């Protein structure tokens, strides 16, 4: 009897620990989803559909009447009344990264005084790149730290893939594309190093402290990279030049020569002209991270624009400086309308939450866009196939099609409807079941 | 229904008014009739008409009959002056205006951070200002490249930037660049040394390229690819632009001795100083300024706000005016910019100027030190139609600007401004 009691207590304890709203089941080899409403790659909905999954990939999709009788699957899910979306993709997520620890050397008082009055330095010899917050050698993949709780929260909003973007520095390092299928770093990474993240946000103390200084520095950096490349070729004739080897310039060269791509965060309208100049003068085709005013003058939309979906007008704009009434109108009507028109015009745009983990505002803003005339299909594309193309993972993600990875978000109603929630996520060979959406707090992007 | 109709009419008028205020009228020809026109070559012309065609001043005459139906404004004796120019300002820049992190930063361009949404652009239009020299700050001895903009509110930065103006580089002497954050330079001598050192480096850089090119010529063609070229340096190339006359200097300075020192360096290295900014002790070196054709861009009666700004007297401007030095007024702050015409009025008292000479200090003289005198700064046939219409004497503190026109387009109209409560 005592043993029985102990066993039942252990069972209850295990149940409390392992079923906190989400259960991950290692699915068997094959799964069949039936009776669901499916979002097709052509932007239409198809009711009474099935999706057959085998080995973590979508084997086939179709209407229920096309399903052959007698096919055997390890698992079957009847999802009548549920909506199946391709798992959403966040093309710029600043998270899942271990913080860098700043090492501050111990200094005695005397040394501190000396530091206050440094020796005159040569104006034309600049400090190393990292000291100016150009972290060229960094990479999100090196700092990656997948987290079970965060993964679950993000998945609870239908996201399956993220492009993790280093958040510090003018050059933050390379971004990394991960799948939320696993909490193990090695399993999660899809593309280890993709874009070189550049933020047009000046430093506080080291050069450059002005936005214009960033442009000047990047232009000088390109010249330095080309010079360095030349010197490397000439080292055979001039052995003394071997000492001048700089690995950072080697890393940057493919980005300046167009073999790889920068990902530039613009931040506001005033920096758009500067971005245009950089694109022209450096001869690059960067992916651009936009801002609420992007509709006024889109810079090179053909290169790919990621739009953090926000309707807050810039601080010093006419909408923000001429009374509460206009500001409210701008947030609720003018900006959603302009951005809805912008999405209609540029169908390759990708959208992203306005701040890291601020998914609630994101979906609220999506509803506002649809209310202002943006098509639902365009919005879904902007969250699925468009970012997939941008990140180069459209071969296996971004839509529910045979041959692609099984990355499917199951909503109880259309995702933009009130109180819509994710009930299940199919990611490769795993099935995640949700009881209710997780609560989360927004942060700064 | 009777009560609704007037309400609807008022609403329609209000909506139209707001629309017009936010969206300036498209480029058009314009006829200003029966005004008091302040010209510098023909004096004050009372009861004259002014015809604008394609953004330029086409004709100034009595009773002009326009060749076709164009927008006509009857001024009924109101004053028409050239659009006011602020020769030194930091308006419309987003973010930090000082690249204070290093002492020599001529490679940075202030036009890169131009913010066309800056609300001060619009408020400055309400004071008749049409053009401004938007500058880098004075935190380092050699700052960045300034930008000249016309205040075309609602237009893109590219449409605002005035490409015909001289390229100008900001330098700074005195208290601002020295002793910042306990680093070199700590003295005015140090500031001078940094500027000279920059020029020495630039000359050396040019020499390296010259030697490389010569060596390349002397080397057999098969071995040329083995030569190591000098490293490209945009910072030094910007300094070389000043030596080659592609860019002029606008230098922040207060004291006479350091100003003379920079004139010495300009002669030694061959760069042109267009104007000294603030220069409180200009009256001490009036002859030198005149001899080197260097203008000054100053406040009229603002001093003693820091140690080096103590030895100033507005009466010194009389001496400078008599010596023939080009005097331009500036606001330096965007708030003061819309009241520059009142500042110019003080020149009558302190500098003993007549109305037209006083007016020149906020128009033609400013255009001169910005390299724009051939295009704007005065009401002359062929020049840009940059105009301001005042309801009274243009230098009186009792007057208000009613209309601001840039290249024929109306950018400010007090009658149509929904935010101006007193009309």
Interface residues (C-beta under 8 A of the other chain):
Chain A: X116 X117 X118 X119 X120 X121 X123 X124 X126 X202 X203 X205 X206 X207 X208 X209 X210 X211 X212 X213 X215 X216 X219 X220 X223 X224 X226 X227 X230 X231 X234 X237 X238 X241 X268 X269 X270 X271 X273 X274 X277 X297 X314 X316 X317 X318 X321 X322
Chain B: X22 X94 X95 X96 X97 X98 X99 X100 X101 X102 X103 X104 X105 X107 X108 X109 X110 X111 X112 X113 X114 X115 X116 X117 X118 X119 X144 X156 X157 X158 X182 X183 X184 X194 X197 X198 X201 X226 X228 X229 X231 X232 X233 X234 X235 X236 X419
